[in-house]
């Protein structure tokens, strides 16, 4: 344990010099916030870096299996790195105490999963007898006053990995102290870890998978592989779908129509995420990418406030669609708002991208020949956005060394199936051996498919076979050493 304290002190000393204005320090222990379903939810703060490589402190949840009828042989058999879905309100973060975090509510059921008596095998225990680490991501929790770097894949995955390494050390420290306040289970010597998540969390899981391999941490983390659901792994492919699909892609029929976004909050979230983090975007202002009318709705202020969910944003746009908009001396009639938004099936707003983007950006993105060639040196705002989207792709530039189980609905109109196909096309030799896809688990759009994905992980009798398949591709190392004695550095490559 002396090694842990030395590492912790170094981390504290390094971090305090750079984050004094933030007035938050890395945690020295876990803080309990909730007990449910024989799980205990804790929070902790940990040192990491921002896009500039500066030291910051971020927050994370840790959910531990704490059975009430504890047996002497009980132990933690796996660590799940659970990456959360897209959120816009700080109250939805994994460390929230008000109970509205979908990911936290899902996580407290994971260690108690019961797949049936026929699944009392080792790999079922790896699925269930676990601790779960869920970072808030920068921009939420203790950093809610900072912009959220939405879909900045290398930055977010580095921050997630820093949280996993630090959280593991804290957990082991508390176990070693044998405090009756915690009663945490020890971790087995041959424990295993997995990345998993849906939507934004699916992409972050794949990005963290890549980073674990790149930084040579697979042995330290006993890493087995990932379970990724409907993630935006290729943002250029996603934009291309929005611009080109007319409801007939991937041999299925949907209500999507070209030039639209059925979940329009995604567009400003993506643009802002790229704008805050990618150097190609730095010479420009946000109005070079999003139309004045969209900016006048107040969406950037709503996102920055962290007070509103994406559902709230939809409702506020729906109100503007019905009643018009007066702001900063500009007036938009309901008819003018209807040029940007429609609600053909009730109050769910659909965005017309020719009015949400600037005309220059829309014209560029809707021309398929532009998207076929990535600009090396962007000369204007549309090219800068294209470059940023491409650089945050997870499909190319690496070959996975551990198995990946993809789930992706062909009916997803928000994160289209083409995201999986882009990964498959970049790794044609690995399909069926290093990765595979379940594209029949849902015949619904993104949100409903997300529910099906979570239910599959919790109750499907086929789910333990997913863990078994992943583990078959990576033999456990038996190494039981995790250290935060490493510098968190963002790789710009």
C-alpha positions in Angstrom: 0.0 0.0 0.0 3.0 2.3 0.4 3.3 2.4 -3.4 -0.3 3.6 -3.6 0.2 6.4 -1.1 3.3 7.6 -2.9 1.5 7.7 -6.2 -1.5 9.4 -4.7 0.7 12.1 -3.1 2.5 12.8 -6.4 -0.8 13.0 -8.2 -2.2 15.4 -5.6 0.9 17.6 -5.7 1.0 17.8 -9.5 -2.7 18.4 -9.8 -3.1 21.1 -7.1 -0.6 23.4 -9.0 -2.8 23.4 -12.1 -6.3 23.2 -10.7 -6.4 25.6 -7.8 -9.0 27.7 -9.6 -11.2 24.6 -9.9 -11.0 24.1 -6.1 -11.5 20.3 -6.4 -8.9 17.8 -5.4 -8.5 14.1 -6.3 -10.3 11.8 -3.8 -8.4 9.9 -1.1 -11.2 7.5 -0.6 -14.6 6.5 -2.0 -17.8 8.5 -1.1 -21.0 6.4 -0.7 -24.1 7.9 -2.2 -26.6 5.1 -2.7 -27.4 1.4 -2.0 -29.8 -0.6 -4.1 -30.1 -4.2 -5.3 -27.2 -5.4 -3.3 -25.0 -2.8 -4.9 -23.4 0.3 -3.4 -22.8 3.4 -5.5 -19.8 5.5 -4.7 -18.2 8.6 -6.2 -14.6 9.8 -6.5 -12.7 12.6 -8.1 -9.5 11.9 -10.1 -6.7 13.7 -11.9 -6.7 13.8 -15.7 -6.0 16.3 -18.6 -8.0 18.6 -20.8 -7.6 19.1 -24.5 -4.6 21.4 -23.9 -2.8 18.7 -21.8 -3.4 20.7 -18.6 -4.1 18.9 -15.4 -7.7 18.9 -14.3 -9.8 17.0 -11.8 -12.9 15.0 -13.1 -15.5 12.9 -11.3 -16.7 9.4 -11.6 -19.2 6.9 -10.1 -18.1 3.4 -9.0 -20.8 0.8 -8.4 -19.7 -2.3 -6.4 -21.4 -5.6 -5.9 -22.1 -5.8 -2.1 -24.2 -8.9 -1.5 -26.2 -8.9 1.7 -25.7 -12.6 2.3 -21.9 -12.4 1.8 -20.1 -15.7 1.5 -16.5 -16.2 2.4 -15.6 -17.1 -1.1 -17.4 -14.1 -2.7 -15.1 -11.8 -4.7 -15.1 -9.3 -7.5 -14.6 -11.2 -10.8 -14.7 -8.4 -13.3 -14.5 -4.6 -13.8 -16.9 -3.1 -16.2 -15.9 0.2 -17.8 -19.4 1.6 -18.5 -19.5 4.7 -20.7 -22.7 6.7 -20.5 -25.1 7.8 -23.2 -25.4 11.3 -24.6 -26.7 13.7 -21.9 -27.2 17.5 -21.9 -28.3 18.1 -18.3 -25.8 17.7 -15.4 -28.5 16.0 -13.4 -28.2 13.0 -15.8 -24.6 12.3 -15.0 -23.5 9.0 -13.4 -22.6 10.6 -10.1 -25.9 12.3 -9.6 -27.8 11.9 -6.3 -31.3 12.7 -7.5 -31.9 9.4 -9.2 -32.5 10.5 -12.8 -29.3 9.1 -14.3 -30.3 6.3 -16.7 -26.8 4.8 -16.7 -26.6 4.8 -12.9 -30.0 3.2 -12.6 -29.0 0.6 -15.1 -25.7 -0.1 -13.4 -27.2 -0.9 -10.0 -28.9 -3.9 -11.7 -25.9 -5.3 -13.5 -24.2 -7.1 -10.6 -27.5 -8.8 -9.7 -28.1 -10.1 -13.2 -29.6 -13.6 -13.2 -29.5 -15.3 -16.6 -31.0 -18.6 -15.3 -29.7 -21.6 -13.4 -28.0 -23.1 -16.5 -25.7 -20.1 -16.5 -23.9 -20.6 -13.2 -20.6 -20.9 -15.2 -17.5 -18.9 -14.8 -18.3 -16.4 -17.6 -21.7 -15.6 -16.1 -19.9 -14.6 -12.9 -17.6 -12.4 -15.0 -20.7 -10.7 -16.3 -22.3 -10.2 -12.9 -19.9 -10.2 -10.0 -18.4 -6.9 -10.8 -17.5 -3.4 -10.0 -18.5 -0.7 -12.5 -16.6 2.5 -13.2 -18.6 5.3 -14.9 -16.8 8.6 -15.4 -19.0 11.7 -15.8 -17.0 13.0 -18.7 -15.5 16.5 -18.8 -18.3 19.1 -18.7 -20.4 17.2 -16.1 -20.0 16.6 -12.3 -17.2 18.6 -10.8 -16.5 20.2 -14.2 -20.0 21.2 -15.2 -18.8 24.8 -15.7 -16.6 23.6 -18.6 -17.7 22.7 -22.1 -18.4 19.1 -22.8 -16.0 17.9 -25.6 -18.8 15.9 -27.3 -17.4 13.0 -29.4 -13.8 14.2 -29.1 -12.8 10.6 -29.0 -9.1 10.6 -27.9 -9.7 13.2 -25.2 -12.7 11.4 -23.7 -11.2 8.0 -23.8 -8.0 9.3 -22.1 -10.1 10.8 -19.4 -12.1 7.6 -19.0 -9.0 5.5 -18.8 -7.5 7.9 -16.2 -10.7 7.4 -14.1 -10.5 3.6 -14.4 -6.9 3.5 -13.3 -7.5 5.8 -10.4 -10.8 4.3 -9.3 -9.2 0.8 -9.2 -6.5 2.1 -6.9 -9.0 3.7 -4.5 -11.1 0.5 -4.5 -8.1 -1.6 -3.6 -7.0 0.9 -1.0 -10.4 0.7 0.8 -10.5 -3.1 0.6 -6.9 -3.3 2.1 -8.0 -1.1 5.0 -10.8 -3.5 5.9 -13.1 -0.8 7.0 -16.4 -1.9 8.3 -17.9 1.2 6.8 -17.4 -0.2 3.3 -17.4 -4.0 3.5 -16.2 -4.2 0.0 -15.3 -7.5 -1.6 -11.7 -8.3 -2.6 -10.8 -8.5 -6.3 -9.9 -12.0 -7.6 -6.3 -12.3 -8.9 -7.6 -13.3 -12.3 -10.2 -10.6 -12.6 -11.1 -9.4 -16.1 -12.2 -6.0 -17.5 -14.6 -5.1 -20.3 -15.6 -1.8 -22.0 -19.3 -1.3 -22.7 -21.8 1.4 -23.6 -24.5 2.5 -25.9 -24.7 5.5 -28.3 -22.1 8.0 -27.3 -21.1 5.4 -24.7 -20.6 2.8 -27.5 -18.2 5.1 -29.3 -16.4 6.0 -26.1 -16.1 2.3 -25.3 -14.5 1.6 -28.7 -12.2 4.6 -28.3 -11.2 3.4 -24.8 -10.6 -0.1 -26.2 -8.3 1.4 -28.8 -6.4 3.5 -26.2 -5.9 0.5 -23.8 -4.2 -1.4 -26.6 -2.2 1.6 -27.8 -0.9 2.4 -24.4 0.0 -1.2 -23.6 -2.4 -1.5 -20.7 -4.3 -4.6 -21.6 -2.3 -6.8 -19.3 -2.5 -4.4 -16.4 -6.3 -4.2 -16.8 -6.7 -7.9 -17.6 -8.6 -6.4 -20.6 -10.8 -8.8 -22.6 -12.8 -6.7 -25.0 -15.8 -4.5 -25.6 -19.6 -4.5 -26.0 -20.6 -1.5 -28.1 -24.2 -0.6 -29.0 -25.3 1.8 -31.8 -22.2 4.1 -31.5 -21.2 6.9 -33.8 -17.9 5.4 -34.8 -17.7 7.4 -38.0 -19.1 10.9 -38.0 -18.6 11.5 -41.7 -20.7 8.4 -42.4 -23.4 9.7 -40.0 -23.5 13.1 -41.7 -23.6 11.4 -45.1 -26.7 9.4 -44.0 -28.5 12.5 -42.8 -27.9 14.2 -46.2 -28.5 11.3 -48.5 -30.8 8.7 -47.0 -34.5 8.8 -48.0 -35.7 6.0 -45.8 -34.3 3.0 -47.8 -30.8 2.4 -46.5 -29.5 -1.0 -45.3 -32.4 -3.0 -46.9 -34.9 -1.7 -44.4 -37.6 1.1 -44.5 -37.6 4.0 -42.1 -39.2 7.4 -41.8 -35.9 9.3 -42.3 -35.8 11.7 -45.2 -32.7 13.2 -46.8 -31.5 16.5 -45.5 -33.0 16.0 -42.1 -32.1 15.0 -38.5 -34.8 13.1 -36.6 -33.0 14.1 -33.4 -31.9 17.6 -34.2 -30.1 18.3 -30.8 -27.3 16.1 -32.1 -26.3 18.6 -34.8 -25.3 21.5 -32.4 -23.8 19.0 -29.9 -21.5 17.6 -32.6 -20.6 21.1 -33.9 -19.9 22.4 -30.5 -17.8 19.4 -29.5 -15.7 19.8 -32.6 -15.5 23.5 -32.2 -14.2 23.2 -28.6 -11.5 20.6 -29.3 -10.3 20.4 -32.8 -7.5 22.8 -34.0 -8.9 23.0 -37.5 -12.0 24.7 -36.1 -10.0 27.4 -34.1 -9.9 30.1 -36.8 -13.7 30.2 -37.0 -16.6 31.2 -34.9 -19.6 29.1 -34.1 -21.8 31.1 -36.5 -19.6 29.9 -39.4 -21.2 26.5 -38.9 -24.7 26.9 -37.5 -27.3 29.3 -38.9 -28.2 32.5 -37.3 -31.8 31.3 -36.9 -30.6 28.2 -35.1 -28.4 30.2 -32.8 -31.3 32.6 -32.1 -33.3 29.7 -30.7 -30.8 29.8 -27.7 -29.6 26.2 -28.2 -25.9 27.0 -27.4 -26.9 28.7 -24.2 -29.1 25.7 -23.3 -26.3 23.3 -23.9 -23.8 25.4 -22.0 -26.1 25.8 -19.0 -26.2 22.0 -18.4 -29.8 22.6 -17.1 -31.8 21.0 -19.9 -32.1 17.4 -21.2 -32.2 16.8 -24.9 -35.9 16.2 -24.4 -36.2 19.6 -22.8 -34.4 21.1 -25.9 -36.9 19.3 -28.2 -39.8 20.7 -26.2 -38.5 24.3 -26.3 -38.0 24.0 -30.1 -41.5 22.6 -30.4 -42.8 25.7 -28.5 -41.0 28.0 -30.9 -42.3 26.0 -33.9 -45.9 26.6 -32.7 -45.6 30.1 -31.3 -42.7 31.8 -33.2 -39.6 33.4 -31.7 -38.6 36.9 -30.6 -35.0 37.4 -29.6 -32.4 40.1 -29.7 -34.6 42.3 -31.9 -35.2 39.5 -34.4 -38.7 38.0 -35.0 -39.4 34.6 -36.5 -43.0 33.7 -37.3 -44.3 30.1 -36.8 -44.1 29.8 -40.6 -40.5 30.7 -40.6 -39.7 28.3 -37.7 -41.5 25.6 -39.7 -38.8 26.0 -42.4 -36.3 24.8 -39.8 -38.4 22.4 -37.7 -41.3 20.1 -38.3 -43.3 17.8 -36.0 -45.2 15.5 -38.3 -45.8 12.8 -35.6 -46.7 15.0 -32.6 -44.2 16.9 -30.5 -41.0 15.1 -31.6 -39.2 17.8 -33.6 -37.4 17.0 -36.9 -34.7 19.4 -38.0 -34.1 20.5 -41.6 -30.4 20.7 -41.9 -30.4 23.3 -44.7 -31.7 25.7 -42.1 -29.8 24.5 -39.1 -26.4 24.7 -40.8 -25.1 27.7 -42.6 -25.8 27.5 -46.3 -22.1 27.1 -47.0 -21.8 24.1 -44.6 -25.0 22.5 -45.9 -24.0 22.8 -49.5 -20.6 21.3 -48.8 -21.9 18.4 -46.7 -24.7 17.6 -49.1 -22.3 17.1 -52.0 -21.1 13.5 -51.7 -18.0 14.2 -53.8 -16.8 16.6 -51.0 -17.1 13.9 -48.4 -15.2 11.4 -50.5 -11.9 13.4 -50.0 -10.7 14.5 -46.6 -9.1 18.0 -46.8 -5.5 17.8 -45.6 -5.3 21.6 -45.0 -8.8 23.0 -44.5 -9.3 26.3 -46.3 -12.8 27.2 -45.0 -15.3 26.4 -42.3 -17.0 23.4 -44.0 -13.6 21.8 -44.7 -12.6 22.4 -41.1 -15.7 20.7 -39.9 -15.1 17.8 -42.3 -11.6 17.4 -41.0 -12.7 17.4 -37.4 -15.4 14.8 -38.1 -12.9 12.6 -39.9 -10.3 12.8 -37.2 -12.8 11.7 -34.6 -13.5 8.5 -36.5 -12.7 5.2 -34.7 -12.9 3.0 -37.8 -9.4 3.4 -39.3 -5.8 3.6 -38.2 -5.7 0.6 -35.8 -6.3 -3.1 -35.7 -8.1 -4.4 -32.6 -6.2 -7.0 -30.6 -9.2 -7.9 -28.3 -12.7 -8.9 -29.3 -15.6 -6.5 -29.9 -19.3 -7.4 -29.8 -21.2 -4.8 -31.7 -25.0 -4.4 -31.5 -26.5 -2.1 -34.1 -30.1 -1.6 -35.2 -30.5 -1.2 -39.0 -33.5 1.0 -38.2 -31.5 3.6 -36.3 -32.1 7.0 -37.8 -29.9 8.9 -35.3 -26.7 6.8 -35.3 -27.2 4.8 -38.6 -26.1 1.3 -39.2 -23.5 2.6 -41.6 -21.3 3.3 -38.5 -20.8 -0.4 -38.0 -20.4 -1.0 -41.8 -17.6 1.7 -41.8 -15.8 -0.3 -39.1 -16.4 -3.6 -40.9 -15.1 -2.2 -44.3 -11.9 -0.9 -42.6 -11.3 -4.4 -41.0 -12.5 -7.0 -43.5 -10.3 -9.7 -42.2 -11.5 -9.6 -38.6 -15.3 -10.1 -39.0 -16.4 -13.1 -37.1 -13.1 -13.6 -35.4 -12.0 -10.3 -33.8 -15.4 -8.7 -33.9 -19.0 -9.5 -34.8 -22.4 -7.8 -34.9 -25.9 -8.5 -33.7 -28.1 -6.4 -35.9 -31.4 -8.2 -35.2 -31.7 -7.5 -31.5 -34.0 -4.5 -32.3 -36.1 -3.4 -35.2 -36.5 0.1 -33.6 -35.0 3.5 -33.9 -32.1 4.7 -31.6 -33.9 5.3 -28.3 -36.0 2.1 -28.3 -33.0 0.1 -29.6 -31.1 1.4 -26.6 -33.7 0.0 -24.3 -33.4 -3.4 -26.1 -29.6 -3.3 -25.7 -29.8 -2.7 -22.0 -32.4 -5.4 -21.5 -30.2 -7.8 -23.4 -27.3 -7.2 -21.1 -29.5 -7.6 -18.0 -31.7 -10.6 -18.7 -31.0 -12.3 -22.0 -29.9 -15.8 -21.6 -27.7 -15.2 -24.6 -25.7 -12.4 -22.9 -23.3 -14.7 -20.9 -22.3 -16.2 -24.3 -21.3 -12.8 -25.4 -18.9 -12.5 -22.5 -17.7 -16.1 -23.1 -17.0 -15.3 -26.8 -15.1 -12.1 -25.8 -13.0 -14.0 -23.2 -12.2 -16.8 -25.6 -10.3 -14.3 -27.7 -8.0 -13.2 -24.8 -6.5 -15.4 -22.2 -6.3 -14.0 -18.7 -2.8 -12.8 -17.7 -3.0 -13.4 -14.0 -1.2 -10.1 -13.4 -2.8 -8.2 -10.5 -1.2 -4.8 -10.7 -2.8 -1.5 -11.6 -0.9 1.8 -11.1 -1.7 5.4 -11.7 2.0 6.1 -12.0 1.7 7.3 -15.5 1.2 10.6 -17.2 -2.0 11.2 -19.0 -1.1 12.6 -22.4 -3.4 13.2 -25.3 -2.0 11.7 -28.6 -2.7 14.1 -31.4 -2.2 11.5 -34.0 
